[in-house]
Amino acid sequence: MSRPPSYGAPITLADAARVMAAAQAEAQRNDWPMAIAIVGSGGHLVMLHALDDVQHASVAVAQAKAETAVNFRRPSKLFEDAVRDGGLGLRLLGMDHLLPLDGGLPLYRDGKVVGAIGVSGMQSTQDAQVAAAGAALMQA
């Protein structure tokens, strides 16, 4: 396993707004009621949008997915897969501040983690699709 990327300065509000707009557009294009959270490299909330008709629990879940992705500098899906595979992966369920569900992605600038996006509201694969639409803006 290679070393994870270093942390960079927190995502700017302007970049967070671009990421949010792309993710929100993907959710709205599919008529998915989603909560979308963006955190900076320190794990603090920068932006949160709760789209119309999103379930209340999705707000906290979206933020937890983003925090997981930034705190561990990895997509939250890696943890979902580890838990699904069982065995030693089940130890993850005992960790604080780790949500093993797809839909959280780190955001990069110049190869460093500057934040993360977390999305919740539909199935995890759909959450991940919306998160990927936003994250793609940081790699463009």
C-alpha positions, 0 to 999 in steps of 0.5 A, spaced: 500 500 500 502 506 498 503 512 502 496 516 502 497 523 500 499 529 505 494 534 507 494 541 504 491 548 505 483 547 506 479 548 500 477 555 499 469 557 499 470 558 491 472 551 490 467 548 495 462 552 491 464 549 484 464 542 487 457 543 490 454 546 484 456 540 480 454 535 485 447 538 486 446 539 479 447 531 478 442 530 484 437 534 481 438 531 474 436 525 477 431 527 481 434 525 488 433 528 494 440 529 497 444 532 503 451 534 500 457 536 505 463 539 504 469 539 509 476 542 509 482 539 510 481 539 517 475 536 517 471 542 519 464 543 515 465 548 509 458 548 506 452 543 506 446 543 502 440 539 504 436 539 497 428 539 498 425 533 501 431 529 503 430 525 509 433 528 516 438 523 517 441 524 511 444 531 513 448 528 519 450 522 514 453 526 509 457 530 513 460 523 517 461 521 510 465 527 508 469 527 515 471 519 514 474 521 507 478 527 509 480 524 516 483 517 513 484 521 506 481 515 502 474 514 499 469 511 504 467 506 500 474 502 502 471 502 509 464 499 506 468 494 502 472 492 508 466 491 512 462 487 507 468 482 506 468 481 514 474 478 518 478 483 520 474 488 516 469 488 522 474 491 527 472 498 523 465 498 526 468 499 533 472 505 530 469 512 532 468 517 527 468 512 521 462 511 517 463 505 512 458 507 507 460 509 500 459 516 498 465 520 501 471 522 497 477 526 498 478 532 494 485 534 491 489 540 489 496 539 487 496 532 489 494 534 496 487 533 500 484 539 501 477 537 503 472 532 502 465 531 499 460 526 502 453 525 500 447 521 502 439 521 501 439 515 496 442 508 495 450 508 497 452 507 489 447 513 487 450 517 493 457 516 490 455 518 483 453 525 486 459 525 490 464 523 484 460 529 480 463 534 485 469 531 486 471 531 478 471 539 478 477 539 483 481 534 478 479 538 472 
